[in-house]
Amino acid sequence: ETAAILCPERTVLLPDLNAGCSLSAAITADELREWKARYPDAVVVSYVNTSAAVKAESDYCCTSANAVKVVAAIPADRRVLFVPDRFLGAYVARMTKRMNMIIYPGYCHVHKTIVPEQVDQLMADHPDAELLIHPECGCVSSCMVRVADGQLPGNRTFFLSTEGMLRHLEQSRATEFAVGTEVGILHRLKKLYPDRKFYPINPNAECAFMKTITLDKVIRSLETLTPRIRIPEEIASK
């Protein structure tokens, strides 16, 4: 409460200035403006993992949980520029059956490392497991095709956001799960469901940027109200 009172409006505290994001860094506001100039009539949808400056140049901002609904709500005759994640964009295009999506070639360096061969190996080792895949993963397009072809079990393969995975577990009766996303979620899943087994599709899918934020740094940041990230008014207002 004290922090909320003392911090100016539109100020963010970032406990470690090195805690960046490879996906957000994949596109700058200048690059987006150049892209928009090539397609001036298009609707720009930016994923939440983008900078404030990129969001200010966008028409809509989405999460992995609502990206399909956001794009589906745009009139079918409008071209859509989707930034910056190419894997999430490919998933959205397939789910919405839109042929007029132009997808920026960015990616999360962690999710990109989760590939189809790892899915095959894990499902061979645990054939009864449910397969939970984040739409940012490098294997998502391949896995969607293979579900359609029957190579992966359609009744046990789910493409879900992080929170979507948690909601799915609330109603699933399965006891084993193959999980395709940043491995930090496994700690939370094991605490919530200690009687179930969770297997990371890629055990090395760990984000060093995320791990730079520690509890000690959070405490220090709240005590000192630093480092502050100040968003310029012209960007914040947009």
Secondary structure in CASP SS format (residue, H / E / C, confidence):
PFRMAT SS
TARGET T0000
AUTHOR 0000-0000-0000
METHOD secondary structure of the structure
MODEL  1
E C 1.00
T H 1.00
A H 1.00
A H 1.00
I H 1.00
L H 1.00
C C 1.00
P C 1.00
E C 1.00
R C 1.00
T E 1.00
V E 1.00
L E 1.00
L C 1.00
P C 1.00
D C 1.00
L C 1.00
N C 1.00
A C 1.00
G C 1.00
C C 1.00
S C 1.00
L C 1.00
S H 1.00
A H 1.00
A H 1.00
I C 1.00
T C 1.00
A H 1.00
D H 1.00
E H 1.00
L H 1.00
R H 1.00
E H 1.00
W H 1.00
K H 1.00
A H 1.00
R H 1.00
Y C 1.00
P C 1.00
D C 1.00
A C 1.00
V E 1.00
V E 1.00
V E 1.00
S E 1.00
Y E 1.00
V C 1.00
N C 1.00
T C 1.00
S C 1.00
A H 1.00
A H 1.00
V H 1.00
K H 1.00
A H 1.00
E C 1.00
S C 1.00
D C 1.00
Y E 1.00
C E 1.00
C E 1.00
T C 1.00
S C 1.00
A C 1.00
N C 1.00
A H 1.00
V H 1.00
K H 1.00
V H 1.00
V H 1.00
A H 1.00
A C 1.00
I C 1.00
P C 1.00
A C 1.00
D C 1.00
R C 1.00
R C 1.00
V E 1.00
L E 1.00
F E 1.00
V E 1.00
P C 1.00
D E 1.00
R H 1.00
F H 1.00
L H 1.00
G H 1.00
A H 1.00
Y H 1.00
V H 1.00
A H 1.00
R H 1.00
M H 1.00
T H 1.00
K C 1.00
R C 1.00
M C 1.00
N C 1.00
M E 1.00
I E 1.00
I E 1.00
Y C 1.00
P C 1.00
G E 1.00
Y C 1.00
C C 1.00
H C 1.00
V C 1.00
H H 1.00
K H 1.00
T H 1.00
I C 1.00
V C 1.00
P H 1.00
E H 1.00
Q H 1.00
V H 1.00
D H 1.00
Q H 1.00
L H 1.00
M H 1.00
A H 1.00
D H 1.00
H C 1.00
P C 1.00
D C 1.00
A C 1.00
E E 1.00
L E 1.00
L E 1.00
I E 1.00
H C 1.00
P C 1.00
E C 1.00
C C 1.00
G C 1.00
C C 1.00
V H 1.00
S H 1.00
S H 1.00
C H 1.00
M H 1.00
V H 1.00
R H 1.00
V H 1.00
A H 1.00
D H 1.00
G C 1.00
Q C 1.00
L C 1.00
P C 1.00
G H 1.00
N H 1.00
R H 1.00
T E 1.00
F E 1.00
F E 1.00
L C 1.00
S C 1.00
T H 1.00
E H 1.00
G H 1.00
M H 1.00
L H 1.00
R H 1.00
H H 1.00
L H 1.00
E H 1.00
Q H 1.00
S C 1.00
R C 1.00
A C 1.00
T C 1.00
E E 1.00
F E 1.00
A E 1.00
V E 1.00
G E 1.00
T C 1.00
E C 1.00
V C 1.00
G C 1.00
I H 1.00
L H 1.00
H H 1.00
R H 1.00
L H 1.00
K H 1.00
K H 1.00
L H 1.00
Y C 1.00
P C 1.00
D C 1.00
R C 1.00
K E 1.00
F E 1.00
Y E 1.00
P E 1.00
I C 1.00
N C 1.00
P C 1.00
N C 1.00
A C 1.00
E C 1.00
C C 1.00
A H 1.00
F H 1.00
M H 1.00
K H 1.00
T C 1.00
I C 1.00
T C 1.00
L H 1.00
D H 1.00
K H 1.00
V H 1.00
I H 1.00
R H 1.00
S H 1.00
L H 1.00
E H 1.00
T H 1.00
L C 1.00
T C 1.00
P C 1.00
R E 1.00
I E 1.00
R E 1.00
I C 1.00
P C 1.00
E H 1.00
E H 1.00
I H 1.00
A H 1.00
S C 1.00
K C 1.00
END
